[in-house]
Amino acid sequence: MRLDFPYYPAKVLCRALGVSHSGFYDWLHAKPSVRLQEDARLKVLITAVHRQTQETYGVPRIKRELAAQGHEVGRDRIRRLRQELNLRCKQRRKFIATTNSRHDLPVAENLLE
């Protein structure tokens, strides 16, 4: 086995970090917590809402949409999960007419022609 960095046994690393090696292996093989499982389920729901709404809904509207589907979730949790998923809403700008061609004001003559 060729590694470009030094190899240290797990027992040595655990001793250096002040944790038991049996506790490390328990943590390594443990099932995901209930919160992590729920976050994974919410990520799927948030992604679905994001795509269904043409990627235009922000956190408050996603929160309302999930509540309408029967999933009560806090806005900070939705914000954190959206950041983890790298989801950003498209911001559509309102068209603003900056020129008014229908006026009775005098028009300057074309000096350059």
C-alpha positions as CSV (number, residue, x, y, z in Angstrom):
1,M,0.0,0.0,0.0
2,R,1.6,3.3,-1.2
3,L,0.5,6.5,0.6
4,D,1.8,9.9,0.1
5,F,1.2,10.8,3.7
6,P,2.3,9.0,6.9
7,Y,0.2,6.1,8.1
8,Y,-0.7,5.9,11.8
9,P,-2.6,3.1,13.4
10,A,-6.1,4.0,14.9
11,K,-4.9,3.2,18.4
12,V,-2.1,5.7,18.2
13,L,-4.4,8.4,16.8
14,C,-7.1,7.7,19.4
15,R,-4.5,7.9,22.2
16,A,-3.2,11.3,20.8
17,L,-6.8,12.6,20.6
18,G,-7.8,11.3,24.1
19,V,-10.6,9.0,23.0
20,S,-10.9,5.2,23.4
21,H,-10.3,3.2,20.3
22,S,-13.4,1.1,21.1
23,G,-15.5,4.3,21.2
24,F,-14.0,5.4,17.9
25,Y,-15.0,2.1,16.2
26,D,-18.5,2.3,17.8
27,W,-18.8,5.8,16.3
28,L,-17.4,4.7,12.9
29,H,-20.0,1.9,12.5
30,A,-22.9,3.6,14.2
31,K,-26.1,4.2,12.2
32,P,-26.9,7.9,11.3
33,S,-28.8,9.7,14.0
34,V,-32.5,10.4,13.8
35,R,-31.7,14.1,13.0
36,L,-29.4,13.1,10.1
37,Q,-32.0,10.7,8.7
38,E,-34.7,13.5,8.9
39,D,-32.3,16.0,7.3
40,A,-31.7,13.6,4.4
41,R,-35.5,13.2,3.9
42,L,-36.0,17.0,4.1
43,K,-33.2,17.6,1.6
44,V,-35.2,15.5,-0.9
45,L,-38.4,17.5,-0.2
46,I,-36.6,20.8,-0.4
47,T,-35.0,19.9,-3.7
48,A,-38.4,18.8,-5.1
49,V,-40.1,22.1,-4.0
50,H,-37.2,24.0,-5.4
51,R,-37.5,22.3,-8.8
52,Q,-41.3,22.4,-8.9
53,T,-41.3,26.2,-8.4
54,Q,-38.8,26.8,-11.3
55,E,-36.1,27.6,-8.6
56,T,-37.7,30.9,-7.6
57,Y,-38.8,30.2,-4.0
58,G,-36.8,31.4,-1.1
59,V,-36.8,30.1,2.4
60,P,-40.1,31.7,3.6
61,R,-42.1,30.4,0.6
62,I,-40.4,26.9,0.8
63,K,-41.4,26.8,4.5
64,R,-45.0,27.6,3.6
65,E,-45.0,25.0,0.8
66,L,-43.6,22.3,3.1
67,A,-46.2,23.2,5.8
68,A,-49.0,22.9,3.2
69,Q,-47.6,19.4,2.5
70,G,-47.7,18.6,6.2
71,H,-44.0,19.1,7.0
72,E,-43.4,21.7,9.7
73,V,-39.8,22.8,9.4
74,G,-38.0,25.8,10.9
75,R,-36.7,28.5,8.5
76,D,-33.1,28.2,9.8
77,R,-33.1,24.5,9.2
78,I,-34.4,25.0,5.7
79,R,-31.7,27.7,5.2
80,R,-28.9,25.4,6.4
81,L,-30.1,22.5,4.2
82,R,-30.4,24.7,1.2
83,Q,-26.8,25.9,1.8
84,E,-25.6,22.3,2.1
85,L,-27.4,21.5,-1.2
86,N,-26.0,24.7,-2.9
87,L,-29.6,25.7,-3.9
88,R,-30.1,29.3,-4.7
89,C,-33.3,30.9,-6.0
90,K,-33.4,32.7,-9.3
91,Q,-34.2,36.3,-8.8
92,R,-36.4,37.7,-11.5
93,R,-36.2,41.4,-12.0
94,K,-39.2,43.4,-12.9
95,F,-39.1,45.1,-16.3
96,I,-38.8,48.8,-15.9
97,A,-39.3,51.1,-18.9
98,T,-36.7,53.8,-18.6
99,T,-37.6,55.6,-21.9
100,N,-40.9,57.4,-22.6
101,S,-41.1,58.0,-26.3
102,R,-44.7,59.3,-26.2
103,H,-44.2,62.8,-24.9
104,D,-44.9,66.4,-26.1
105,L,-41.5,67.7,-25.0
106,P,-39.1,69.2,-27.6
107,V,-36.6,66.8,-29.1
108,A,-33.0,68.1,-29.7
109,E,-31.9,68.1,-33.3
110,N,-29.3,65.7,-34.6
111,L,-26.1,67.6,-34.9
112,L,-23.9,64.7,-36.0
113,E,-26.2,63.4,-38.7
